[in-house]
Amino acid sequence: MLKPILREILEPIVELCINILAYTKPKIHRQKSIVILRTDAIGDYLLFRAFLSEVRKAYSNHHITLIGNSAWKPLYEYFDSSYCDNCIWINTAHFQTKHIYKKIKILRHIKQIGYELLINPVHSRDELNATLASHINALSKIAPQGDDVNLSPRKKTRHDRIYTTLTPSTKDIIFEFYRNKEFFEHLLQKPLETSPKLHLHCPPTRAIPTKKPYGVLFIGASAKYRQWSIEHFAEVGAYLMQNHKHNILICGGSADRESGAKLTQILQPIAKECGQSLCNLAGETTLVDLAFLVYNGNLLVSNETSAVHLCALLDTTIIIVVSNGNHLGRFIPYPKEIRDKYYPVLHPFITANYARYKELSNVFAYKSTLDINDIQPKQVIDVIEQIYTKEQK
């Protein structure tokens, strides 16, 4: 009871101190300049990035700066670096309380340039985004009306006062690519036919360590409650090796090394028995490496995470995504017109009540507390069997 009260009292004081310490006048006032602010996760970036080209076309004679999350810097540099003239990369961990010095240093850095226009396309703005937007020096600032899922209504109202324009936002839950499209159509004042597709444009950065056919098991996710168990992944991996003669690549982030080793230990005897190759790459690949691996594979089985968005927008491999319904309607499922070889395996409660999709998407659009491990391996295996049976006809 005491902690929330203390937080309520101390937060404005800390914020005021940071504002005072970060204060500096702009050293450069850049004519015909735009700054785009996008600090959310990799999946958010992948469903936004196509609109960078639209901004570049509309403001061809402007200097464009992107302030982005360093987590997706490699993807930006590979796919989109031609659209912006300058980038400022933010390590979001530095905005935790224990990194106040680094936070002030970054804020002082971004305040040194005065821009004509700030474009902040983030619909669900959070504390980090709001703080950065308030410290950017720009004559005009534009953002979508958005929602208050990441900020209290009081805080959002206060932060929204910094904008000269808030564009209308549809109240319904819609797929995130279309949410971005809605904002950029308002910004550019014209309908857009933008495609979210990604295109690989040079040889792989590393050799693919197995031969086709192969399946990728992506075991990572941003939160524990979004991670399917290693034992469940193992059953699917064993099925792919035993029934479809697939080689297996295990992928994930650096935090998934231990889980990758555990899955390898379970599957190694089965791989040996079947004569299939098994390679554990958890924590060993860059995002661009991962793009090539999933692009050239036959099948991706993954938690609902950035690997799914990367694979979906490359438009190649069959994707099977295991999800407890988190972000239902916003990030999952993909609309058929964007990606057809995409098969969500959802929590049994959602599957049983799918006729109530609109109601469920409003409940789970921002977070689901359903246990992802209620989804059984057989549900995933049945989907794979249906896909491969259909392909053989």
N, C-alpha and C positions, 0 to 999 in steps of 0.2 A: 504493500500500500504506500509505503514511504518513498520507494524508488521512483514510481511514476511522478509523484509530486515534486521530488527533487529534480528529476529530469526536466519537468515542465518549467521549473524556475531557472535552472542552470543553462539550458539550451540557448535561450535568447542572449544570455550574458556571454557565453562562449562565442556565439555567432557575431555579436557586436565586437568583441575583442579581435576576432579573425578579420572582420571587415576593416577595422582601424589599422591593424598591422599589415594588411594586404593592400592598403590604399596607395596608389601611385597614379600620377597623371599620364595619359598616353604620350609616348615619345614620338610616335608616327601617326599622322592622320592620312589614311590611305584613300585616295579618290577612287571611285568606281570599284568598291571592294565589298565582298560578301564573306561572312563566316557562317559555316554550317556546323551545328552542334549535334553530335550523335555519340553518346557515351554508354549505350546499353550493350547487351550481349551479342555473341556471334550470330545467333539466329535472327535477331532483330536487324543486324547489319545486312545479312543476306537478303532479307525481304524489303530492304530500303535501297540498296546500292544501285539498282537500275535507274533510279531517279537522279543520280548524280549526272548522268549524261544529259538529261532533260534540262537541268539547271545550267550545265555548261553551254548547251545550245541557246538557251534563252538569254544568257548573260555572257555572250562570247567575248565581249571586250572588257569584262570585269576580272579583277584578281580574286580568286576564290581560295579561302583557307578552310580546311576541315579540322575540327577538333574531335578526335575519335578515341575510342577505347583501344588501348594497346593490344588487347586480346585478339583483335581481328586485323591488326596491322599487316601481317603477311598476306592475307587475302586481298586487302585493299591494294597493296603494292603489286600483286600479281595481276589482278583483274581490272583495277579502276584508277591506277595512278595518273592516267592522262587527263583526268577530269578536274583535278584541283592543282593549284599552283604551290600550295604550302600545306603542311600538316603539323598539328600539335597533338602528340599522343599522351593520353592520360592513363596512368596505372591506377585503377580504381581503388586498390588497396591503400594507396597513399592518402586517401580521403577518410580513412578511419581515424578515430580520435587520437590514437597513439602516434599518428604521423602529422601532427598539427604543423610542424615546421615545414615539411614537404608540401603540405596543402597550401600554406601561405606563399611559398616559393612559386608554385604553379599559378596561383591566382595573380600574383604580381606579374608573372610572365605574360599571361593572357591579357592583362589590362594595359600593356604597353602600346598596343596598336588600337587606333580608332577606326572602326569600319562604318560603311554606309548602312549595311543591312545584316542583321542576325536572322538566320533561318534555323528554327529549332523544330524539327518534324516529329519529335517524340510525343506520342499520345498519352502514355502513362508516365509522366515525368516524376522523377524521384528527387531525393535530397541533393544528390550529387549534381544532377542535371540542373536543378533550380539554382543551386549555388553558383555554378559556372555561368549560367545564363545571366544572372544578376551582376556578375563581375565583368562581363564582356562589354566593352565600350562600343556602342553602335547607335547611329541616329534613329534607326527604325528596328523594331524587333517583332518577328512574326512567329506564331506557333499555332497548333490546333487547339481548339477548346479543351479537348482531352477529357480525362477522368481523374478521380482522386483516390485510386487504389494504392498508390505509393506515397501519397501525402495526405495528411488530414485535410478535410474540407477548409478549415481555417487557414492552414499553411498554403494550400493551393490558391485560395483567393488572394492571399497576400502576395505570393510570388507572381501570380498572373498580372498584377498591376504593372510589372515592368514592360509588358508587351504593348506595342502600339496597335497591333492587330491580332485578334484570336479568330481563326477561321472556324466555321461550323463543323461539328463532328456528329456523325450519325450515332444515335443512342443505342441502336442494336449492336450486338456482338458480330463483328465481321472479320474475315480472314485478314491477317496483318498486312499482306501485300496490298490488298484493296484499301486498307486503312491509310497506308502511305500514299496510294494513288489519289484518294479523296483529298488529302492535304495538298499534294502538289498540283492537282487540278485547280484548287482554290488559289494557290500561290501564283501559278502561271496563267490563270484565268482562261483555260482552254481544256477540252477533253484530251486525254492522253491514251495512246495505244502501246504503252511501254510493256516490254516483255521482261519477266524476271530471270530468264534463262542465263546460265553461265556457259562460257566456251573456253576450253583449254586451248592455249595457243602456242605451246612449245613442248618439246620432249619432256618426259618425266624427270623430276629432280633426283630420283633414285630408282634403281632397278626394282621391278616388282618381284618379290622373292618366291614366287610360286607360279605354276602354270594354270591355265584355265582347264576345266571350270573351277572357280573358287568362290567361296562365300566369305563375307566379312562379318565378324561378330563384333559390334561396337558396344563395349560393356560400360562405358562411362556415362555420367550425367552430372548436372550441376548441383544436385542435392540427393541425399541418400534415399529419400522417399520416391525418387524418380528412377531408381536403379533396380532393374530386375535381378534376381539372385544369380550368382555364378552357377549354381547347380542347375537352374532352369536353362541358362545359356548352354551348359554342357550337354543337356539332353537334346537340344536342337542341333548342336554341332555334331554329336554322335549320329543323329538321324541323317544329316546331310552327307556325312562320310560313308555311312553304311548303305544308304538307299539311293543316293544320287552321285556317288563317287566324287564329291566336291573336296578339293583341298580347302583348308581353313586358315584365314588370317584373323588373329585376335588384335583388335585395336582399341585404343582409349588414350586418355591423357596421362600426364606424369603421376597424377594421384591414383591411377589404376594399375600401377606396376605390380603391386602385391596380388590384386585380384586376377590380373593377367597370368601371373605365375601359377596361381591356384587352378585356373581354368586349364592351363597347359598341362599341369600335372594330372588332371582328371582325364583329359582327352588324348594324351600321348599314347597310352596303351591301345586305344581304339584306332588311332591313326596308323600305328604300326601294324596292327592286325588287318586293317583294310588296305594297306599300301598307299595311304594318302599322306600328303605333306601337311604339317601343322607349324605355323610360324607365329610367335608372340611378338607383336610390335607395340604393345601398350606402353605409352610414354616415349616411344622412339620415333614418332613421325611428326613432321610439321603439318599445318593445316593444308598446305599445297600438296605435300606428299599424300595426305589422306584423300584429297580430291582425285588424284590419279589412281589410287588404289580402288576406291569405290567405283570410279568411272569404268575401269577395265574389268571389274568383277562381274559375276553373274547374279549375285544376291547380297543384299545387306540386311542383317537382322540387328536392330538397334533399339536402345531406349529413345524416348523422344528428346533429342538433343541436336546440337549443331551438325553432327554427321548426317542426320536425316535431311536437313535443309540443304546441305552441300550436295548430297546425292540427288535429291529431288530436282534441284535447279540445273544439274548437269544432264538430267533427262536421259538416263541410260539404264542403270541397274534396276532390277526389281527391288523394291524397298518394303520391308516388313517392320513396322514400328510398334513397339510394345509400350503401352501408355495407360496410366491410371486415370486419364482424362484431364490431367493438368493442362490448362490453357486451351481447353476444348472450344473449338470455333474460331480461335485467334491464330493458333499455330498448328493445330491438328483438327481434322484431317485436311490434306491438300485438296483444293477444288480440282475436279477432273480436267477442267480446261487448262490447268497449269501442269498437272502431273497425273498421268493415267496409271502407270505401273507402281502404284502406291497403295499399300494394304495395311491399314491400322488394325491392330489387335488390342481392343479396348477392355477395360475392366468389365467383368460379367454383369455388374449392375447397370452399366451404361448400355451394354449390348442388349440386355433384357428390356431396357426402357428407351430404345433408340427412337421410337415413335414420338417421344417427348424431347427431341433433340434441341429445339429452341429453348425450352425450359432448362435442360441440362447444361447447355452452353452458357447460360446466364449464371448458373451455380458454379461451374468449374472453369470459367473463362480465365480466372486469375490464379486459382489454386485448387487442387483436389487432395483430399485426405484419404481417399480410397487406397487400400493396400495393393500396390502393384504386383505383389507376389501371389495375390488371388488369381492372377492370370496364369494358367497352367501351360507347360510346354506343349501339351497336346493341341491347344488352341492355335499355337503358332505353326506346329507341324501340319495340322489339318489345312491351314491356309496355303502353306508351301505345296502340299500335295495337290490341292485344287488348281493352283497356278500351273504346276508342271504337267498335270494331266490335261489341262486345257491346251497348253502349248503343243502337246504331242498329237492332238487331234487334227 
